[in-house]
């Protein structure tokens, strides 16, 4: 496989941060990070987000005590109501901000269209994903179980943004079921673990892409050319 794209590295970063990825994946990520400032920032952001919860809760408790102390101090003041109102609003804003800074939701499969499921000459499974609602798809998460089921789960912020026309992206491009997904699965379940079914969605809301033993047509020349072009900036896994 050619140069790993930023999209793939960003999917690996949570595993890398938690130190649960394979040694091969760790080396791949670290080599990429030496050249890519964007992915470095994404890794730092993951660290910030992961550490935010406990610290924020403790800070909010301290801030709660500060509000009470200020209220007692201003008990006889004519501006007490006004100041306490401001402090209460600030506290409410903090709670709302912490709860909704990163409101990411799962995209339902009723707006997902899977086409061109086929087999490449090298044995990999290829398929095309398109979101039909006209909005961007921002991220893909992975879910899996010990029975060999692998779920590629589409994610986006609750505040959607329109996608640019004629520009490839997560929500309108070809993908392949190749070594990357197999590595992710083995990282979790062991070197001998095998993916037996590939789905798009979640265990409760899914579209079957491939199942072991399924007969698939040969990929078209166009699809073959897409996956064999190592200079392709939108090379998927």
Wavefront OBJ file of the C-alpha trace (Angstrom):
o trace
v 0.000 0.000 0.000
v 1.230 3.535 -0.786
v 1.438 6.519 1.490
v -1.182 6.407 4.263
v -3.696 9.250 4.041
v -4.480 11.624 6.911
v -8.019 10.237 7.091
v -6.707 6.768 7.920
v -4.156 8.084 10.419
v -6.852 10.110 12.200
v -8.943 6.940 12.552
v -5.923 5.240 14.148
v -5.081 8.105 16.510
v -7.567 7.100 19.290
v -6.071 3.585 19.332
v -2.557 5.064 19.271
v -3.379 7.476 22.106
v -4.780 4.642 24.262
v -1.709 2.479 23.393
v -3.883 -0.417 22.190
v -2.812 -0.525 18.542
v -0.328 -3.009 17.114
v 3.375 -2.210 16.953
v 3.078 -1.927 13.161
v 0.226 0.583 13.459
v 2.177 2.556 16.086
v 5.196 2.828 13.803
v 2.976 3.889 10.872
v 1.328 6.636 12.940
v 4.614 7.929 14.361
v 6.231 8.074 10.919
v 3.244 10.041 9.625
v 3.284 12.437 12.591
v 6.867 13.439 11.863
v 5.674 15.001 8.601
v 2.073 16.072 9.259
v 1.234 19.008 11.550
v -2.496 18.532 10.969
v -2.470 15.038 12.470
v -0.221 16.246 15.319
v -2.890 18.829 16.193
v -5.573 16.122 16.009
v -3.587 13.940 18.427
v -3.191 16.883 20.831
v -6.922 17.540 20.570
v -7.672 13.919 21.504
v -5.443 14.300 24.557
v -7.235 17.490 25.560
v -10.691 15.956 25.095
v -9.778 12.788 27.014
v -8.478 14.793 29.983
v -11.260 17.353 29.992
v -13.954 15.437 31.823
v -12.432 14.857 35.279
v -10.693 18.238 35.468
v -13.831 20.068 34.355
v -16.017 18.340 36.923
v -13.594 19.269 39.709
v -13.391 22.849 38.441
v -17.180 23.129 38.285
v -17.402 21.995 41.922
v -14.900 24.668 42.907
v -16.762 27.268 40.843
v -19.990 26.276 42.595
v -18.442 27.123 45.964
v -17.187 30.450 44.608
v -20.719 31.385 43.528
v -22.059 30.588 47.009
v -19.358 32.678 48.696
v -19.980 35.643 46.426
v -23.718 35.395 47.123
v -23.134 35.631 50.897
v -20.744 38.555 50.485
v -23.275 40.486 48.389
v -26.263 39.602 50.546
v -26.893 43.208 51.642
v -25.866 44.813 48.378
v -28.344 46.507 46.083
v -26.627 44.874 43.104
v -26.813 41.360 44.574
v -29.571 40.159 42.285
v -27.824 41.481 39.209
v -24.416 39.975 40.069
v -25.860 36.618 41.134
v -27.822 36.560 37.909
v -24.651 37.032 35.905
v -22.840 34.312 37.836
v -25.754 31.939 37.415
v -25.836 32.610 33.691
v -22.088 31.995 33.471
v -22.437 28.696 35.318
v -25.295 27.653 33.040
v -23.262 28.600 29.984
v -20.371 26.469 31.256
v -22.631 23.441 31.661
v -24.170 23.901 28.222
v -20.769 24.477 26.624
v -19.264 21.359 28.156
v -22.256 19.279 27.155
v -22.449 20.430 23.548
v -18.983 21.459 22.417
v -18.603 18.211 20.483
v -22.172 16.993 19.728
v -21.333 14.130 17.370
v -24.112 11.801 16.221
v -24.369 8.628 14.165
v -25.713 9.014 10.635
v -28.768 6.762 10.026
v -28.545 4.245 7.188
v -31.776 5.422 5.563
v -29.738 8.189 3.884
v -26.852 5.862 2.932
v -26.524 4.293 -0.507
v -24.041 1.423 -1.004
v -23.231 0.510 -4.631
v -20.504 -1.070 -6.800
v -19.781 -3.909 -4.371
v -17.161 -5.938 -6.222
v -13.865 -7.781 -5.900
v -10.549 -6.330 -6.998
v -7.951 -8.389 -8.839
v -5.881 -8.650 -5.640
v -8.838 -10.109 -3.726
v -9.922 -7.027 -1.801
v -13.602 -6.093 -1.580
v -14.465 -2.688 -3.067
v -17.645 -0.662 -2.618
v -18.977 2.865 -3.017
v -20.679 4.884 -0.268
v -22.901 7.894 -0.883
v -24.921 9.947 1.573
v -28.081 11.096 -0.162
v -29.067 14.046 2.064
v -26.496 16.477 0.631
v -24.547 17.008 3.860
v -20.938 16.225 4.721
v -19.822 13.082 6.489
v -17.118 14.090 8.965
v -15.786 10.856 10.428
v -15.948 7.074 10.468
v -15.794 5.026 13.656
v -15.286 1.300 14.027
v -17.336 -1.166 16.063
v -16.719 -4.912 16.138
v -17.476 -8.080 18.068
v -15.858 -11.435 18.729
v -18.168 -13.167 16.243
v -16.345 -11.558 13.313
v -18.771 -8.703 12.659
v -17.155 -5.385 11.739
v -19.176 -2.166 11.577
v -18.017 1.025 9.853
v -20.081 3.716 11.565
v -20.598 7.141 9.927
v -20.466 10.172 12.242
v -21.145 13.908 11.910
v -21.835 16.921 14.166
v -25.448 17.530 15.048
v -25.103 20.849 13.179
v -24.647 19.610 9.614
v -22.761 21.353 6.822
v -23.446 21.129 3.118
v -20.924 19.129 1.139
v -19.163 20.635 -1.864
v -20.345 19.209 -5.165
v -18.006 17.085 -7.287
v -15.481 16.867 -4.435
v -14.754 13.377 -3.051
v -15.163 12.895 0.665
v -16.181 10.362 3.304
v -19.784 10.652 2.179
v -19.191 10.081 -1.544
v -16.299 7.810 -2.473
v -15.063 4.264 -3.045
v -13.751 2.192 -0.168
v -12.075 -1.171 0.112
v -12.108 -3.922 2.700
v -8.372 -4.517 2.911
v -5.461 -5.015 5.288
v -6.139 -1.872 7.327
v -9.514 -3.028 8.675
v -8.141 -6.521 9.281
v -5.289 -5.010 11.296
v -7.725 -2.963 13.395
v -9.744 -6.108 14.113
v -6.698 -8.192 15.032
v -5.402 -5.422 17.276
v -8.477 -6.005 19.423
v -9.121 -9.747 19.153
v -5.746 -11.307 18.426
v -3.537 -12.245 15.481
v -5.766 -15.138 14.393
v -9.036 -13.191 14.533
v -10.962 -12.981 11.271
v -13.602 -10.582 9.997
v -16.531 -12.634 8.692
v -18.993 -9.873 7.857
v -18.605 -6.185 7.009
v -21.426 -3.736 7.704
v -21.972 -0.013 7.248
v -23.732 1.446 10.281
v -24.208 0.064 13.790
v -25.292 -3.334 15.158
v -28.858 -1.987 15.380
v -28.936 0.003 12.138
v -26.753 -1.544 9.444
v -26.293 -2.320 5.754
v -24.502 -5.539 4.822
v -21.564 -4.923 2.490
v -19.898 -8.317 2.487
v -20.190 -11.677 4.198
v -17.749 -14.576 4.074
v -18.642 -16.902 1.207
v -20.498 -14.216 -0.767
v -19.991 -14.263 -4.543
v -19.083 -10.855 -5.934
v -18.588 -9.563 -9.481
v -15.167 -8.462 -10.658
v -14.398 -4.788 -10.146
v -14.652 -2.563 -13.201
v -11.564 -1.130 -14.864
v -12.433 2.271 -13.430
v -12.555 0.931 -9.873
v -9.334 -1.045 -10.372
v -7.600 2.090 -11.647
v -8.845 4.097 -8.646
v -7.359 1.690 -6.111
v -4.113 1.177 -8.006
v -3.321 4.888 -8.269
v -0.894 5.464 -5.382
v -0.930 9.201 -6.030
v -4.665 9.341 -5.352
v -5.135 11.743 -2.365
v -8.483 10.099 -1.549
v -7.115 6.571 -1.270
v -9.345 4.777 1.272
v -8.595 1.775 3.418
l 1 2 3 4 5 6 7 8 9 10 11 12 13 14 15 16 17 18 19 20 21 22 23 24 25 26 27 28 29 30 31 32 33 34 35 36 37 38 39 40 41 42 43 44 45 46 47 48 49 50 51 52 53 54 55 56 57 58 59 60 61 62 63 64 65 66 67 68 69 70 71 72 73 74 75 76 77 78 79 80 81 82 83 84 85 86 87 88 89 90 91 92 93 94 95 96 97 98 99 100 101 102 103 104 105 106 107 108 109 110 111 112 113 114 115 116 117 118 119 120 121 122 123 124 125 126 127 128 129 130 131 132 133 134 135 136 137 138 139 140 141 142 143 144 145 146 147 148 149 150 151 152 153 154 155 156 157 158 159 160 161 162 163 164 165 166 167 168 169 170 171 172 173 174 175 176 177 178 179 180 181 182 183 184 185 186 187 188 189 190 191 192 193 194 195 196 197 198 199 200 201 202 203 204 205 206 207 208 209 210 211 212 213 214 215 216 217 218 219 220 221 222 223 224 225 226 227 228 229 230 231 232 233 234 235 236 237
